[in-house]
Amino acid sequence: LTLISMWRKPLALTDVARAFLSQPPPRKPLPRMTNLLGSIQFPAAMPFGEDCFTREDEADDSIMYRSPILCTHIDDDAIVALTKHYRRTLPATPPGNAVALLDLCSSWVSFLPPEFTPCRCVGLGMNSFELGENEQLTERTVHNLNKGGALRLPFDDGSFDVITNVVSVDYITRPLQLFEEMHRVLRPGGVAVMSFSNRMFWHKAVRIWT
């Protein structure tokens, strides 16, 4: 990480952005399921400039995903922890349920609990073979979230009860627009679960993450 960051041009952060990022972390261990954002003071306007969301490799992401990438991206312990969190967080899916889930940046695995069986489980990802290998999906959509003009998910308003994104937010070049779209396609009372990791394809992650 240090070697990579040494040769990168420093980000041109505003004073507001520096103040936001410099807020001190908790001084003592926190109980599980703590709201880590409860004490954070958010600025009124977006403090990060466009250069924060540029990448080392700005080539079309579809070039990288011409061939499937069949790796889990996180280790076994992280997979167990994520699946356990889903088990605690996601709604029940009894027979005949009407639950719909959207797995953004989906791949050949989604780490959902095996007993979680929504009537609709949509995977939106970059490679059709990867999506085809994912047995938890009921629908598959190949879609590049970093390409094109206005970012718009190819779904109607209020289509989903749950949205998941596994260790992929760091690749999104327009994260605010994506989260606005997530809010649009979620039903009232829906839940969005984002997971994060320090593992990534560094050349494709946005600079504020690397």
Disulfide bonds with the S-S distance in Angstrom:
none
